[in-house]
Structures are given as structure tokens and as C-alpha cells.
Amino acid sequence: MHRARLSHCVVTLTLLLTLLLGATVPSTAQSWPTRPVKFILTLGPGSGADISARLLADRLTEKWGQPIVIENKPGGDGIVAINAFVSAQDDHVLLYAPSSSFIGHPYQHDNLPYNPGDLAPIARVSNTVVGISVPASLPAKSLKDVVEAARAKPGEMNWAGLTGALDIMFESWLKSIGVDVKKVPYRNPVEAANDLASGRVQIYESAYAIARPQIEAGKIRILAVTNTARAETIPDIPTVAEAGFPALTMDGLVGLFGPPGMPMALRERIAADIKAVMDSDAIIKNRLILTAQIPNPGGPAEFAKSIEEQRAVLAKSAKDLGMPEKK
């Protein structure tokens, strides 16, 4: 009898604990945030990601009833910011970054101080418009024209680009079409745009926002965007697929990441809040478009799927270049 009562008590206690634990996730999702939230950015002030992060922070502060602090930590190919985020181990410290800040790391850096699983996708916010540009002095009027010019002068033309995933993909594309163009490395993307305008560099793949001042000054000509769709801010510019080179297609995904232990219910709630403020506030949408971003809010599952699709494309590009994944 005693043994039966004990068994009954154990079963009852187990059921109670299960119910309590099951109630914890939705409770956490509803009560979060309980204190100020921090967005750590891989890019500096004035970048497209910085502008969108600040716009969202203003609206989400009102919605959440807690202040949101923006902390820019550029440098180290995004690793500086990612390290700060991972080290915090705090569900009130989130990473706001483009996926290109990290998906190329396994092929470019030995002994990474973090694991890909340390970044749990929360919400996709936008797609950065990434363009391929040439100096206005170059007679090329299309991407095909540039390819033909490069083939006519093997080894004589230079290119510059963003660090990370887009660089790997662009270099793989050049190899696949048999074009010999030399890469010129830059630490400062604005400096690269200036050198493109002066003709020291002949091809530049970068966020449109970086090249925009020189484009509007008539010193640079943008030929195509790598995005899957044309950008509202430059609707006359074709996508790389429309220009005849679909292998160059890649969206500049920008979004929010949390620690791996963050409950899915909370991640979905944050994503829903972000989508709600974006859908209800035309100022955010218009400002994103003006700063060469394509509004594209999505939940954690959508964001994770988009990133995995990019990783698959990048893995193929890296393999074509003979770049093994570093351990």
C-alpha cells in the first residue's frame, strides 16, 4: 500500500512539474522584456542596418515599455560584434546583423571563437540592396559588357567587394565564366567606392548605399543588383538574373538574432512585434526604401530557412574555389 501511494505521488509530482515547465515558455514570452534591451550591430553608424535598427528601436520601445540601446561594434569581419553578443549570454542582448556578416566565416577564419548555433534567428527585417558598379568612364553599359571588356584584357582589370559571403560568391562567379580580374582588398568600403569613381578599380560589388553618393554624382554607374527582385529605389536597374548571370543572385538578409536557449515562443513573439510595427508604420517602410533596403519581415522559421539557403549556395561557391570549411 505504501509503495502504491509513493508511486502515485511520484506520478502526480511529475505531471505537475511538466505543467509548470510547459507554462514557463508562454509566460516568458508574455513578460519579456523585463529590463532594457540591447541591439549589438556588426556595422557602424549610418549603415543601412544601423538606420533600420534605430527606426525599429524607437517603435519597439513604445510597444515593449523598455528602452532599446543600439551598440555599434564594427570590425573584425563581424566577429567583434558577434563575440560581444555571444559572451553576454543574455536574452535581453540581441544581435542585429546581415547574414553576410557571418555565413562566410567557416571558410575564411581559423579557430572561430563562436559556433553557428550560437546565433538563433529571431526575425528577418529587410534585404539590403547589393549592386555591381563600374566607373562612369568605363564604356560598359551592362554586366555582359563588363565581362567582354575583362575577357579582352585578361589580368588588367581590378575588382573590389564586400568581405564575407558576397566576396566568395563573386570570386567563384568570375572563375566559372573564365574571367581573369584581380581583387583589390579594402578595409574601408567608402574608400573602395572613391577608387572606383577615379578608375583605379573597374568593378565593385557593394551595398548600394555605399556607392550611392558617387552614383548620384555621376561618377559611378550601377549595372545590376544581386537581389532576387528589383529595388524600388532604383527600379530601372535589372537583377543579375535579368542581366544573364543568375549565379550571382544573393539577397543581403538583415535581421535579429538571439541566444540559442531563447524559447521559440519568445522568438516568434518578437518577430510578430517587429512585423506589426513595420506593417503599421509607413515611415519605416519609406525610410528603408530610401536607404536602399527592401522591407521583408519574417519569423524565425522563415529567417532560418533563408539563411540555410544562402549557406548552401556559399558552400558550392567555396568548393568551386577550393576553400575547405575550416575547423
C-alpha positions as CSV (number, residue, x, y, z in Angstrom):
1,M,0.0,0.0,0.0
2,H,2.8,2.3,1.0
3,R,4.6,1.6,-2.3
4,A,1.4,2.3,-4.3
5,R,0.9,5.6,-2.6
6,L,4.5,6.6,-3.2
7,S,4.2,5.7,-6.9
8,H,1.0,7.7,-7.1
9,C,2.8,10.7,-5.5
10,V,5.7,10.5,-8.0
11,V,3.3,10.4,-11.0
12,T,1.4,13.4,-9.6
13,L,4.6,15.3,-9.0
14,T,5.9,14.6,-12.5
15,L,2.6,15.8,-14.1
16,L,2.7,19.0,-12.0
17,L,6.3,19.7,-13.0
18,T,5.5,19.1,-16.7
19,L,2.6,21.5,-16.5
20,L,4.7,24.1,-14.7
21,L,7.6,23.8,-17.2
22,G,5.2,23.9,-20.1
23,A,3.7,27.1,-18.7
24,T,7.1,28.7,-18.4
25,V,7.7,29.3,-22.1
26,P,4.5,31.3,-22.9
27,S,4.8,33.1,-19.6
28,T,8.4,34.2,-20.5
29,A,7.2,35.2,-24.0
30,Q,4.5,37.4,-22.5
31,S,6.5,39.0,-19.7
32,W,9.7,39.8,-21.8
33,P,11.3,42.3,-21.7
34,T,11.7,43.0,-18.0
35,R,14.5,45.4,-18.4
36,P,16.3,47.4,-21.2
37,V,17.2,45.6,-24.4
38,K,20.4,46.0,-26.3
39,F,20.9,45.5,-30.1
40,I,24.5,44.8,-31.0
41,L,25.3,45.7,-34.6
42,T,28.2,44.3,-36.8
43,L,28.1,47.6,-38.8
44,G,28.9,51.2,-37.9
45,P,26.6,54.2,-37.6
46,G,24.9,55.4,-40.8
47,S,24.9,51.9,-42.4
48,G,21.6,50.6,-43.7
49,A,21.4,48.1,-40.9
50,D,22.1,50.8,-38.3
51,I,19.3,53.0,-39.7
52,S,16.7,50.2,-39.7
53,A,17.8,49.1,-36.2
54,R,17.3,52.6,-34.8
55,L,13.9,53.0,-36.6
56,L,12.7,49.7,-35.1
57,A,14.2,50.6,-31.7
58,D,12.1,53.7,-31.5
59,R,8.8,51.9,-32.3
60,L,9.6,48.8,-30.2
61,T,10.5,50.9,-27.2
62,E,6.9,52.2,-27.2
63,K,5.5,48.7,-27.7
64,W,7.7,46.9,-25.1
65,G,7.8,49.6,-22.5
66,Q,11.5,49.2,-22.1
67,P,14.3,51.3,-23.7
68,I,16.4,49.7,-26.5
69,V,20.1,50.6,-26.7
70,I,21.9,50.4,-30.0
71,E,25.6,49.4,-29.7
72,N,27.7,49.5,-32.9
73,K,30.7,47.2,-32.9
74,P,32.1,47.1,-36.5
75,G,35.3,45.4,-37.3
76,G,36.9,42.0,-37.5
77,D,34.6,40.9,-40.3
78,G,31.7,41.0,-37.9
79,I,33.4,38.9,-35.3
80,V,33.8,41.7,-32.8
81,A,30.1,42.2,-32.5
82,I,29.3,38.5,-32.6
83,N,31.8,37.8,-29.8
84,A,30.1,40.6,-27.7
85,F,26.7,39.1,-28.3
86,V,27.7,35.5,-27.6
87,S,29.6,36.5,-24.4
88,A,26.6,38.3,-23.0
89,Q,24.5,35.0,-22.8
90,D,21.5,37.3,-22.1
91,D,18.1,37.1,-23.7
92,H,18.0,40.9,-23.5
93,V,21.1,41.3,-25.6
94,L,20.4,40.6,-29.2
95,L,22.5,40.7,-32.4
96,Y,21.2,42.8,-35.3
97,A,23.2,42.0,-38.5
98,P,23.2,41.0,-42.1
99,S,23.7,37.3,-42.7
100,S,26.7,38.1,-44.9
101,S,28.4,39.2,-41.6
102,F,28.9,35.5,-40.6
103,I,28.0,32.8,-43.2
104,G,31.4,33.2,-44.8
105,H,33.3,32.8,-41.6
106,P,33.7,29.0,-41.7
107,Y,35.7,29.3,-44.9
108,Q,37.7,32.4,-44.1
109,H,38.7,32.1,-40.4
110,D,40.6,29.5,-38.4
111,N,39.5,28.7,-34.9
112,L,36.3,30.8,-34.8
113,P,35.5,31.9,-31.3
114,Y,31.8,31.0,-31.7
115,N,29.7,28.3,-33.2
116,P,27.0,28.9,-35.9
117,G,24.5,27.5,-33.4
118,D,25.2,30.4,-31.0
119,L,23.1,32.6,-33.3
120,A,19.4,31.8,-33.1
121,P,17.4,33.5,-35.9
122,I,14.5,35.7,-34.5
123,A,13.3,37.9,-37.2
124,R,14.1,38.9,-40.8
125,V,13.7,42.6,-41.2
126,S,14.9,43.6,-44.7
127,N,17.1,42.8,-47.7
128,T,20.0,45.1,-48.4
129,V,20.2,46.2,-52.0
130,V,23.6,45.0,-53.3
131,G,24.8,46.4,-56.6
132,I,27.6,45.8,-59.1
133,S,29.0,49.1,-60.3
134,V,31.7,50.4,-62.6
135,P,33.4,53.8,-63.2
136,A,31.4,56.2,-65.3
137,S,34.5,56.4,-67.5
138,L,34.2,52.7,-68.4
139,P,32.0,52.4,-71.6
140,A,30.3,49.3,-70.3
141,K,26.5,49.7,-70.1
142,S,25.7,46.2,-68.9
143,L,27.1,43.3,-66.9
144,K,27.8,41.5,-70.2
145,D,29.7,44.5,-71.5
146,V,32.0,44.3,-68.4
147,V,32.6,40.6,-68.9
148,E,33.5,41.2,-72.5
149,A,35.9,44.0,-71.6
150,A,37.5,41.9,-68.9
151,R,38.0,39.0,-71.4
152,A,39.5,41.4,-73.9
153,K,42.1,42.5,-71.3
154,P,42.9,39.4,-69.0
155,G,44.5,40.4,-65.8
156,E,44.4,44.1,-66.5
157,M,41.1,44.9,-64.6
158,N,40.6,45.1,-60.9
159,W,37.6,44.4,-58.6
160,A,36.7,45.2,-55.0
161,G,33.9,44.0,-52.9
162,L,32.4,43.4,-49.5
163,T,34.0,40.9,-47.1
164,G,32.5,37.6,-46.4
165,A,29.9,35.7,-48.3
166,L,29.4,38.0,-51.3
167,D,33.1,38.1,-52.0
168,I,33.3,34.4,-52.1
169,M,30.3,34.1,-54.4
170,F,31.6,36.9,-56.7
171,E,35.1,35.3,-57.0
172,S,33.5,31.9,-57.7
173,W,31.4,33.5,-60.4
174,L,34.5,35.1,-62.1
175,K,36.2,31.7,-62.1
176,S,33.1,30.0,-63.5
177,I,32.9,32.3,-66.5
178,G,36.7,32.2,-67.1
179,V,37.4,35.9,-66.4
180,D,40.8,37.0,-65.0
181,V,40.2,40.1,-62.8
182,K,42.4,40.9,-59.9
183,K,40.9,41.6,-56.5
184,V,42.0,44.7,-54.6
185,P,41.3,44.3,-50.8
186,Y,39.9,47.3,-48.9
187,R,39.2,47.8,-45.2
188,N,37.0,50.8,-45.8
189,P,34.2,50.3,-48.3
190,V,33.8,54.0,-48.9
191,E,37.5,54.2,-50.0
192,A,36.8,51.5,-52.5
193,A,33.9,53.5,-53.9
194,N,36.1,56.5,-54.2
195,D,38.8,54.5,-56.1
196,L,36.1,53.1,-58.4
197,A,34.9,56.6,-59.2
198,S,38.5,57.6,-60.1
199,G,39.0,54.5,-62.2
200,R,41.6,52.8,-60.0
201,V,39.1,49.9,-59.7
202,Q,36.9,48.8,-62.5
203,I,34.3,46.6,-60.8
204,Y,32.7,47.0,-57.3
205,E,30.1,44.8,-55.7
206,S,28.8,46.5,-52.6
207,A,25.7,47.7,-50.7
208,Y,24.1,50.3,-53.0
209,A,24.0,52.7,-50.1
210,I,27.8,52.8,-50.1
211,A,28.2,53.6,-53.8
212,R,25.1,55.8,-53.9
213,P,26.8,59.3,-53.4
214,Q,29.2,58.6,-56.3
215,I,26.4,57.2,-58.4
216,E,24.2,60.3,-57.9
217,A,27.3,62.5,-58.6
218,G,27.6,60.7,-62.0
219,K,31.0,59.2,-61.2
220,I,29.8,55.6,-60.9
221,R,27.3,53.6,-63.0
222,I,25.4,50.7,-61.4
223,L,24.7,47.9,-63.8
224,A,22.7,45.3,-61.8
225,V,21.6,44.3,-58.3
226,T,22.3,40.8,-56.8
227,N,18.9,40.7,-55.2
228,T,16.2,38.3,-56.3
229,A,13.9,41.3,-57.1
230,R,14.5,44.8,-58.4
231,A,14.7,47.5,-55.7
232,E,12.0,50.2,-55.5
233,T,14.7,52.9,-55.0
234,I,16.3,52.0,-58.4
235,P,13.5,50.3,-60.4
236,D,15.3,50.6,-63.7
237,I,18.3,48.6,-62.6
238,P,18.0,44.9,-63.5
239,T,18.7,42.0,-61.3
240,V,21.8,39.9,-62.1
241,A,19.5,37.1,-63.2
242,E,17.8,39.5,-65.7
243,A,21.3,40.6,-66.8
244,G,22.1,37.0,-67.7
245,F,24.1,35.9,-64.6
246,P,21.7,34.2,-62.1
247,A,24.7,32.6,-60.3
248,L,25.4,36.0,-58.7
249,T,22.0,36.2,-57.0
250,M,22.1,36.7,-53.3
251,D,19.9,38.9,-51.0
252,G,21.6,40.9,-48.3
253,L,19.4,39.5,-45.4
254,V,19.3,41.7,-42.3
255,G,17.7,40.6,-39.1
256,L,17.7,39.9,-35.4
257,F,19.3,37.0,-33.6
258,G,19.1,35.8,-30.0
259,P,20.9,33.3,-27.8
260,P,20.4,29.6,-28.6
261,G,18.4,29.0,-25.4
262,M,15.7,31.6,-26.2
263,P,12.3,29.8,-26.4
264,M,10.7,29.6,-29.8
265,A,7.5,31.2,-28.4
266,L,9.5,34.3,-27.4
267,R,11.3,34.5,-30.8
268,E,8.0,34.3,-32.6
269,R,6.5,37.0,-30.4
270,I,9.4,39.4,-31.0
271,A,9.2,38.7,-34.8
272,A,5.4,39.3,-34.7
273,D,6.0,42.6,-32.9
274,I,8.6,43.7,-35.5
275,K,6.3,42.8,-38.3
276,A,3.4,44.7,-36.6
277,V,5.3,47.9,-36.3
278,M,6.7,47.6,-39.8
279,D,3.2,47.0,-41.3
280,S,1.6,49.8,-39.4
281,D,4.2,52.5,-39.9
282,A,4.7,53.8,-43.4
283,I,7.7,55.9,-42.2
284,I,9.7,52.8,-41.5
285,K,8.9,51.3,-45.0
286,N,9.7,54.5,-46.8
287,R,12.9,55.1,-44.9
288,L,14.1,51.6,-45.6
289,I,13.4,52.0,-49.3
290,L,15.2,55.4,-49.3
291,T,18.2,53.8,-47.7
292,A,18.4,51.1,-50.3
293,Q,16.7,48.3,-48.4
294,I,13.8,46.1,-49.3
295,P,11.4,45.6,-46.4
296,N,10.9,41.9,-45.9
297,P,9.8,41.0,-42.4
298,G,9.6,37.3,-41.5
299,G,9.5,35.0,-38.5
300,P,12.3,32.8,-37.1
301,A,11.5,29.8,-39.3
302,E,11.4,31.9,-42.5
303,F,14.6,33.7,-41.5
304,A,16.4,30.4,-40.6
305,K,15.3,28.9,-44.0
306,S,16.6,31.9,-45.9
307,I,20.0,31.7,-44.2
308,E,20.3,28.0,-44.8
309,E,19.6,28.5,-48.5
310,Q,22.4,31.1,-48.6
311,R,24.7,28.7,-46.8
312,A,24.1,26.1,-49.4
313,V,24.9,28.5,-52.2
314,L,28.0,29.6,-50.5
315,A,29.2,26.1,-49.8
316,K,29.1,25.4,-53.5
317,S,31.0,28.6,-54.3
318,A,33.6,27.8,-51.7
319,K,34.0,24.3,-53.1
320,D,34.5,25.7,-56.6
321,L,37.3,27.9,-55.3
322,G,38.9,25.1,-53.3
323,M,38.1,26.7,-50.0
324,P,37.5,24.0,-47.4
325,E,35.4,24.6,-44.3
326,K,37.9,25.4,-41.5
327,K,37.6,23.6,-38.2
